[in-house]
Amino acid sequence: MASPEQMLATMRSNLKEKTGKTMAQWLKLVKSSKLEKHGQIVKLLKTDHDVTHGFANLIAHEALGSGGTNETKSSSSELVDKQYAGKKEGLKPIYDALLKVIGKLGSDVEIAPKKAYVSLRRNKQFALIQPSTATRIDVGFCMKGEPTTDRLEASGSFNSMCSHRVRLSSAKEIDAELKGWLKKAYSIS
């Protein structure tokens, strides 16, 4: 299973092939823009240079000096570690299994840990993973218009950024159906 750090390394090695420029060339372009905020740099790269969100985010972090530092890696890792500490420790294998599936969606997936959940982004957020209780992880999906089922339920008050959610209490529940919803959410983002 690829860790977030391994996924980042893969993105770095694929940067020139996928975007047409090396990191040094992108950094020169960003520097000449005189933009200083992460969001502004990402927007510039996406709108003016057709860079996908994941690569734009990587370049912006690098330009601002946070992309490859141990501090960024450890703070992301610390956020995930805190989410799965204490009573929620038993949920970490489910999270790890989800990351393995997500790593196969594409090299442009950005895994962005937050305080209470992990955001999964491409051009925009397409899903999130949240340890909601001591016995359950909720996977939120951004798939407006998708019909609900007994398993794929409306997100309700779970997270306003998601239209649907699936509740998982075991890694065995990461089946073809769940993988299909992840792939669909990824493809429409």
C-alpha positions in Angstrom: 0.0 0.0 0.0 1.3 3.4 -0.9 1.6 5.9 1.9 0.8 9.6 1.4 4.6 10.2 1.2 5.0 7.5 -1.5 2.1 9.0 -3.5 3.8 12.4 -3.2 7.0 11.0 -4.5 5.2 9.4 -7.4 3.6 12.7 -8.3 7.0 14.4 -8.2 8.5 11.9 -10.5 5.5 12.2 -12.9 5.4 16.0 -12.9 7.2 16.7 -16.1 5.4 13.9 -18.0 1.9 15.0 -16.8 2.4 18.8 -16.9 5.0 19.4 -19.5 7.4 21.2 -17.2 9.9 20.3 -14.5 9.4 21.5 -10.9 12.2 24.1 -11.4 10.3 25.5 -14.5 7.0 25.7 -12.5 8.7 27.4 -9.6 10.2 30.0 -11.9 6.8 30.6 -13.4 5.2 31.0 -10.0 8.0 33.3 -8.8 7.5 35.5 -11.8 3.7 35.7 -11.0 4.6 37.3 -7.6 1.7 35.5 -6.0 2.2 34.6 -2.4 -1.0 32.7 -1.3 -1.5 29.0 -1.9 -5.0 29.4 -3.3 -3.9 32.1 -5.7 -1.0 29.9 -7.0 -3.3 26.9 -7.4 -5.9 28.9 -9.3 -3.2 30.4 -11.6 -1.8 26.9 -12.4 -5.3 25.4 -13.0 -6.9 28.2 -15.0 -4.0 29.6 -17.0 -1.9 26.4 -17.4 -4.5 23.5 -17.3 -2.6 21.8 -14.4 -4.8 19.4 -12.5 -5.6 20.2 -8.9 -3.2 17.6 -7.4 -0.2 18.8 -9.3 -1.1 22.5 -8.8 -1.3 21.9 -5.1 2.1 20.1 -5.1 3.7 23.0 -7.0 2.1 25.6 -4.8 3.4 23.9 -1.6 6.8 23.7 -3.2 6.8 27.3 -4.2 5.8 28.4 -0.7 8.4 26.1 0.9 6.1 23.6 2.4 5.9 20.9 -0.2 8.7 18.6 0.7 9.5 19.6 4.2 9.4 17.0 7.0 7.3 19.5 8.9 4.5 19.2 6.3 4.7 15.5 6.1 4.8 15.1 9.9 2.0 17.5 10.5 -0.2 15.6 8.0 0.8 12.3 9.6 0.2 13.7 13.1 -3.4 14.8 12.1 -4.2 11.3 10.9 -2.5 9.8 14.0 -4.7 12.0 16.2 -7.8 11.0 14.4 -7.1 7.3 15.0 -5.8 7.6 18.6 -7.4 6.2 21.7 -10.8 4.6 21.3 -10.6 5.0 17.4 -7.3 3.2 17.1 -9.0 0.0 15.9 -10.3 1.9 12.8 -6.9 2.6 11.4 -6.8 -0.6 9.3 -10.0 0.5 7.6 -8.4 3.8 6.8 -5.3 2.2 5.5 -7.3 -0.2 3.3 -9.2 2.8 1.9 -6.0 4.6 1.1 -4.8 1.6 -0.9 -7.9 1.8 -3.0 -7.7 5.5 -3.4 -4.1 5.3 -4.5 -5.2 3.3 -7.5 -7.7 6.0 -8.7 -5.0 8.3 -10.2 -1.8 10.1 -9.5 -3.6 13.4 -9.3 -5.4 12.5 -6.0 -4.5 14.9 -3.2 -4.8 13.3 0.3 -5.3 16.3 2.6 -5.7 15.5 6.3 -7.7 17.9 8.4 -8.3 18.0 12.1 -11.4 15.6 12.1 -11.2 14.0 8.6 -9.1 13.4 5.5 -10.2 15.2 2.4 -9.7 13.5 -1.0 -9.3 16.0 -3.8 -8.7 16.1 -7.5 -9.9 19.2 -9.3 -12.1 19.6 -6.2 -13.0 17.5 -3.2 -14.6 14.3 -4.3 -14.7 12.3 -1.1 -13.6 12.3 2.5 -12.8 9.8 5.2 -13.9 10.5 8.8 -13.6 8.3 11.9 -17.1 9.3 13.2 -17.4 7.0 16.2 -15.1 4.5 18.0 -16.5 1.7 15.8 -17.3 3.4 12.5 -15.6 5.3 9.7 -17.9 7.4 7.4 -16.8 7.8 3.8 -18.4 10.9 2.3 -18.9 11.3 -1.5 -19.6 14.4 -3.6 -22.0 12.9 -6.1 -25.0 15.3 -6.3 -27.9 13.7 -8.1 -26.8 10.1 -7.4 -29.8 8.1 -6.1 -29.5 6.8 -2.5 -29.7 3.2 -1.6 -29.8 1.4 1.7 -26.1 1.6 1.9 -25.3 4.9 0.0 -27.3 7.3 2.1 -27.8 11.0 1.9 -25.1 12.7 3.9 -27.6 14.6 6.1 -25.8 16.4 8.9 -22.6 14.3 8.4 -20.7 16.9 6.3 -22.2 19.7 4.2 -19.5 19.3 1.6 -20.7 15.8 0.7 -24.0 14.6 -0.8 -23.7 11.0 0.3 -22.1 8.8 2.8 -21.4 5.1 3.5 -20.7 3.8 7.0 -17.9 1.3 7.5 -17.2 -0.8 10.5 -14.8 -3.3 8.8 -12.2 -3.3 6.0 -14.2 -6.2 4.5 -16.9 -3.6 3.6 -14.5 -2.0 1.1 -16.1 -4.0 -1.7 -16.7 -3.5 -5.4 -19.7 -1.4 -4.7 -17.8 1.0 -2.5 -14.9 1.1 -4.9 -17.3 1.9 -7.7 -18.7 4.9 -5.8 -15.2 6.2 -5.1 -14.3 5.8 -8.8 -17.5 7.6 -9.8 -16.9 10.5 -7.4 -13.3 10.8 -8.6 -14.3 10.8 -12.2 -16.8 13.6 -11.9 -14.6 15.8 -9.8 
